[in-house]
Amino acid sequence: MPFSSLRDFMAQLESKGRLVRVSEPISPVLEMTEIQTRLLAEGGPAVLFENVIGPDGKKYDMPALANLFGTVERVAWGMDREPEQLREVGETLAFLRQPEPPGGWREALDMLPLLKTVMAMKPRTVGYGPCQDVIMQGDDIDLSRLPIQSCWPGEPAPLITWPLVVTKGPGKRKEDDFNLGIYRMQVLGKDKTLMRWLKHRGGAQHYQRWKNEKPEPLPAAVVIGADPGTILAAVTPVPDTLSEYQFAGLLRGKKVDLVDCKTVPLKVPAEAEIVIEGYVSLEEYGDEGPYGDHTGYYNSVEKFPVFNVSAITMRRDAIYLTTFTGRPPDEPSVLGEGLNEVFIPLIQQQFPEIVDFWLPPEGCSYRIAVISMKKAYPGHAKRVMMGAWSYLRQFMYTKWLIIVDDDINARDWKDVMWAISTRMDPVRDVTMIENTPIDYLDFASPESGLGGKIGLDATNKWPPETKREWGHEIRMDQEVIDLVDRKWSSLGLPGSGKAIWRK
């Protein structure tokens, strides 16, 4: 069933035992993070803290919801799917990214139903939304009324960690349509934050184009607690020519209802919990950080633009959505694990020889990738390396690429390590590239935002990649495998007796 709001999704989770309410007093300063780390480590439920107590000892007027997408199951449910159906989302995105028209009338007719559905899912504007039941402007604006989390010791200020930032570019091009992105926001005061967006992200690109063309600050709206489909659309590799609002409608099977903001020329989900309206300064910048990050380290201090709040609107009984980032497992790493299945059809569209693509969670969402492929010619693995680094923006920061043959399970480190140890020469089969874009949070790189990449070709080698006779892999005769399969239940031995060999 499509979820029209965050609370619809919460009701579903609670009915299935995947959401727990906590009435015990909980502080948003560090304590909330510690609880979440323990829940994430064991695949625990989402949690609604109903009694959040501030540093001054007073109870906040609203509860805080954490660990919402703490399992791949909940990520899939948020997209109105089961985990095994996530790849279908990627197949839809691959279709929408097709650069060429269909090859004939039959193919065109096959595509027509999905195209009609996509067009029918354009968001609609409504006159009223619960997100504007309460409106605060002028002296009433006060971000300290929200139970904003302080995640790790030594951080400079509370941090808005699940903001869905809505921007619109300066022109009428498709890439200037509504963009939704998650960019953390350091609180500077009752009506100011920083807007930390990396240069390759959609909001930052809107900001740069706006700065080049207009003198006034960029309007922005920060949505906290949208419906799950809209939140997840913001972290999915949607084509630049398609609005995340439209893709959210496609995920939900239902249009997103939008309302006009009160003080900025933008539209936000009518059913959202909280909306912070304002403008991103073109001139005023501030030092952001250090904050605990998905690397497991505190990030370095960098300058980002100031966001000036012009209004806060919310439901009468608003819920504050929050999370933390840290060394995996954290919510971003779980989201990455779920989205891994979405990426596969996208990358296979460009490189059909790819069999599987794996972003191990301990690789901090995207820094390490393992690709298994059907090798067809010498040098093929290197072509796939270059393609993976350049095809999707998400992988421009991937430092380590390990390429294996299709007889290797890309998701099994034992299998991958065996391939590296037996199919690689450390000199011949390593590709290193200098001075490439790197996440500025990566302290291992020699320069902030600029560093190296390495590709490991752990495939079997073909002439002229090698002049030696290549070894033959050990495998039991199939007849013996089948014989032991038949006998196993009568042998009285422990274990499942499942054969170790792949077909």
Secondary structure, 3 states (H helix, E strand, C coil): CCCCCHHHHHHHHHHCCCEEEECCCECCECHHHHHHHHHHHCCCCEEEECCEECCCCCECCCCEEECCCCCHHHHHHHCCCCHHHHHHHHHHHHHHCCCCCCCCHHHHHHHHHHHHHHHHCCCEECCCCHHHCEEECHHHCCHHHCCCCECCCCCCCCEECCCEEEECCCCCCHHHCCEEEECCEEEEECCEEECCCCCCCHHHHHHHHHHHHCCCCEEEEEEECCCHHHHHHCCCCCCCCCCHHHHHHHHHCCCCEEEECCCCCCEEECCCCEEEEEEEEEEEEEEECCCECCCCCECCCEEEEEEEEEEEEECCCCCEECCCCCCCCCHHHHHHHHHHHHHHHHHHHHCCCEEEEECCHHHCCCCEEEEEECCCCCCHHHHHHHHHHHHCHHHCCCCEEEEEECCCCCCCHHHHHHHHHHHCCCCCCEEEEEEEECCCCCCCCCECCEEEEEEEEECCCCCCCCCCCCCCCCCCCHHHHHHHHHHHHHHCCCCCCCCCCCC
